[in-house]
Amino acid sequence: MQQQPIISISGLSKTYASGFVALRSVDLDIRRGEILALLGPNGAGKTTLISIVTGIVNPTEGQVTVDGHDIVKDYRAARSLIGLVPQELTTDAFETVWATVTHSRGLFGLKPNPDHIEKVLRDLTLWDKKDNKIMELSGGMKRRVMIAKALSHEPRILFLDEPTAGVDVELRKEMWALVRDLRASGVTIILTTHYIAEAEEMADRIGIIHNGELKLVEEKDELMRKLGSKQLMLQLQEPIEALPTDLNGHKLELSGDGTALTYTYDAQAGRTGISALLSDLSRVGIRFKDLQTRESSLEDIFVNLVRDGQ
């Protein structure tokens, strides 16, 4: 029996007073205990989506439930299950690490739990900084404090909005390890990013958002297989009107003017099938004067999705 999704989003739209449509009818079920990466360029609608689910922004249309709690009708119960690490580093510069993280827990009406706060700070390598003022910390440490604040009330769901924007490679890897540990402890994690490597490294599933629309949500491995496709372009010596049936076994596309063939293959597969294709072309008498290869990128996927109007 399939588990109920921990977050269920249906028909979610947001139009601002200016008329700007930030989200268009988004449907998304988030599975309990998964890492979901929402991938898209800046301004795609990723932060708006997170802001609605966490109660910062009101939706224009649609419904969101968090573990069965409606985010509007049952706001407090829904919000108490969620930790949010926003993009901007917003902390009181003059407070100590210990005080600011403890205070965050209190905002949710929870009793003090110094043992939990200590565990969070130790997990985030912040324990030796617990008495430091926030202003004394490096950017990377401040980001960890933001995560500690988000975990202070023991949420079951953690939203990370561009968690590694502007941090160095070393810290990025540490953040990834931390996120995996959290997931292992049963926390569901939703992160937004525009780094394809981050999504590839972290996620179980990837959702692609573009112009306020959720274009697709797929298992990471399946999407990376698509992303890993390469194309071989062959410029033909003589135009042809149609592909001979002998070539049906190959993933070939003929250009509109009949002068070029495009062959798509899996770059990660052991065998590309190129040598078989070239010998088949020779056998049916198709000659080419030039060939080049290109690898599809995230940008290509966006372009294709937008073009196809999916």
LINDALIN-V663073 format. One record per backbone hydrogen bond with DSSP energy under -1.0 kcal/mol. NH is the residue of the N-H (numbers start at 1). CO is the residue of the C=O. E is the energy in kcal/mol with one decimal. If there is no record, write none. Layout:
BEGIN
nh=(NH	NH)
co=(CO	CO)
e=(E	E)
END
This chain:
BEGIN
nh=(6	7	8	9	10	12	13	14	16	19	22	23	24	26	28	30	34	36	37	38	39	40	44	49	50	51	52	53	54	55	56	57	60	61	63	65	66	67	69	71	74	78	79	80	81	82	83	85	90	95	97	98	100	101	102	103	104	105	106	107	108	109	110	117	118	119	120	121	122	123	124	125	126	129	130	132	134	135	136	137	142	143	144	145	146	147	148	149	150	151	154	156	157	158	159	160	161	162	165	167	172	173	174	175	176	177	178	179	180	181	182	183	184	185	186	187	188	189	190	191	192	193	199	200	201	202	203	204	205	206	207	208	209	210	212	213	215	215	218	220	223	224	225	226	227	228	229	230	231	232	233	234	235	236	237	240	247	248	250	252	253	255	258	261	262	263	264	265	267	269	277	278	279	280	281	282	283	284	285	286	289	290	292	294	296	301	302	303	304	305	306	307	308	310)
co=(30	30	65	28	63	26	61	23	20	16	14	14	212	12	9	7	31	189	205	191	207	193	41	45	46	47	48	49	50	52	51	51	13	13	10	8	69	6	66	64	70	74	75	76	78	79	157	159	88	92	132	130	96	97	98	99	100	101	102	103	105	106	105	113	114	115	116	117	118	119	120	122	121	126	127	129	95	93	133	134	138	139	140	141	142	143	144	145	146	147	151	81	81	188	83	190	85	192	162	164	168	169	170	171	172	173	174	175	176	177	178	179	180	181	183	182	156	34	158	36	160	38	195	196	197	198	199	35	35	218	37	216	39	213	44	210	208	213	206	204	219	220	221	222	223	224	226	265	294	263	292	261	290	259	287	258	244	245	247	250	262	260	255	234	253	232	251	230	228	266	273	274	275	276	277	278	279	280	282	281	235	235	233	231	229	297	298	299	300	301	302	303	304	305)
e=(-1.8	-1.5	-2.4	-2.8	-2.8	-2.3	-2.1	-1.8	-2.9	-2.7	-2.4	-1.5	-3.1	-2.7	-2.5	-3.0	-1.5	-2.8	-2.4	-3.2	-3.6	-1.3	-1.5	-2.1	-2.1	-2.8	-2.0	-2.1	-2.3	-1.4	-2.4	-1.7	-2.5	-1.7	-2.4	-2.3	-2.9	-3.8	-2.0	-2.4	-2.3	-2.2	-3.2	-2.0	-1.1	-1.5	-2.8	-2.9	-1.1	-1.4	-1.8	-2.6	-2.5	-2.1	-2.3	-2.6	-1.7	-1.4	-1.8	-1.5	-1.4	-2.2	-1.2	-2.1	-2.7	-2.2	-2.5	-2.5	-2.6	-2.9	-1.6	-1.9	-3.6	-1.8	-1.5	-2.1	-2.4	-2.3	-1.7	-2.0	-2.5	-2.0	-1.6	-2.2	-1.9	-1.7	-2.7	-2.7	-1.9	-1.6	-1.8	-1.5	-2.0	-3.0	-3.2	-2.8	-2.5	-1.1	-1.5	-1.8	-2.4	-2.1	-1.8	-2.7	-2.3	-2.1	-2.3	-2.6	-2.1	-2.0	-2.3	-2.3	-2.2	-1.3	-1.9	-2.1	-2.8	-2.5	-2.6	-2.6	-2.5	-2.1	-1.7	-2.5	-2.4	-2.4	-1.9	-3.1	-1.7	-2.9	-3.1	-2.6	-2.6	-2.5	-2.6	-1.9	-2.6	-1.0	-2.5	-2.9	-2.2	-3.0	-1.5	-1.7	-3.1	-2.2	-1.7	-3.1	-3.3	-2.9	-3.6	-3.0	-2.9	-3.1	-2.3	-2.3	-2.1	-1.9	-2.1	-1.8	-1.9	-2.8	-1.9	-2.4	-2.4	-2.7	-1.8	-2.7	-1.9	-1.1	-2.0	-2.9	-2.1	-2.2	-2.7	-2.1	-2.1	-2.0	-1.1	-2.7	-3.0	-1.2	-1.9	-2.4	-2.2	-1.8	-2.4	-2.8	-3.1	-2.7	-2.9	-2.8	-2.6	-1.7)
END
